[in-house]
Amino acid sequence: MKDLLIADKADVLVAHNQIDELESLINLLSPYYNVHSFTEGHALLHHVAVGLPVDLVLLDIDMPLLDGHQLGKQLAKLTEMQDVPVIYLRGPDSSKNETNSLGMTPVEYLTKPFTVQTLLSR
């Protein structure tokens, strides 16, 4: 997956392990934002750790190895992420509780499937 970098656009980090959904998010967001995509959380953490730009993070909750809640907690520990909003993406039958993500603020949840308008408005 290639990152689409355009000057003067906000940088959005998207972590999702399902390639088809990740590609859909990239296609939806890339006209408006610089989209950096990750299929697992450790790569996203590395992006932040090396000082690359981030203005918004979209995290899928149901990822293997490092799920969205765990990744959000890791991001919350980083000083450079203190003012960066995180939106958690979850499936309609997600059994994981929203309180697992406390600590990474502001926190918002979008339940899949969501509309284009809902995602862009958030």
N, C-alpha and C positions, 0 to 999 in steps of 0.2 A: 504494500500500500504506500503510495507516495503522498507526502505532505504537499498541500497547495499553499504556497506562501505569496501573499500579496501585501505590499506596503500599505500602511494606514488601516488595516483591518485588525480587529481583535483576534487574539490567538485562543482557540478552543481546543482543549485536549479531550479526546473521546476514547474511552476504554470499553471495549466490548469484544467478547470472545467468539461471537457468531458472525462470521465474515459477511453473510448476506445482509444482516442488520447493520453492521458497521459500514458497509458500502452505501447502504441507503442513507444513513446519517451523514456520511461524507458528502454524498450528492446533494442532499437537502441543505446542508450548512455551508458548503464551499462557495456559493455565490455571495455570501454575506460575511464569512469569517475565514481566517487562516485555520485550517483544520489539521490537527496532528492526531493520527490514529494509532491505537495500541490494542493488541489482542491479549495482552496480559499486563497486570499491574506493575510488575517490577520495571518494565520498560518505561512506563509513565513516570514512575518515581525517579528513574535515571534522567529523564528529560528535565524534570524540575531541579534535580540535584546539580546538574551541570550549568544551571542558570539560564536555560532557554526560556523564552517568553510564555506566559500563561495568563489569560484573563478570565477564563471560565473552564470548568471541568465537568464533563458528563461521564458518570460512572454506571456501568451495568452492575447491579447487585449480584447477580448469579453468574460469577466467573469462577473458574477453577483456580487452585493454588492460592491466590490472594483475591478474595471476593471484594465487591465494592465497599462493604462496610469496613473491612480490614484496611483497604487501600485509603479510604477516607480518614481513618484514624492515623495512618502513617503520614498522610499529607498535613493533617492538623498539627503535627509536631514540628513542621517546618516553618520557620519564621517568614519566609517569602510567600507562604500560602495563607497567611492570616486573614487577608482581605479578599481572597479569591473565592467567588461563589462556586458551589458544587451542586449539581443536580443529579440525583440518583434515579436511574432507570430501573424499573422492576416489572416483572410479568404480572398479569392479573391474578395468578395463583401463587405469587411469591409468599413463601412461609416465613420469610425473614422480617423481623420487627423493625420499624423505623427507629426505635430508640437505640438500636445497635450503632447508628451513625452519629450519635450526638458527639460533639467535639469539633466537627468540621462544619463551620457555619459561614454564611447562611446555607441551610440545607433545604432542598425542595425535592419532592418526589414526583415523577411522571410515571403513570402506569401504562404499560404497553397493552394494546396499540394506542398511540396518541396521534392526534392530527398534526399536520405541518404547522398550522396556525398556533396550536397550543405550544409546541416546542419553540417556535420562533418568538412567541410572546413572553416566554419565560426567560 
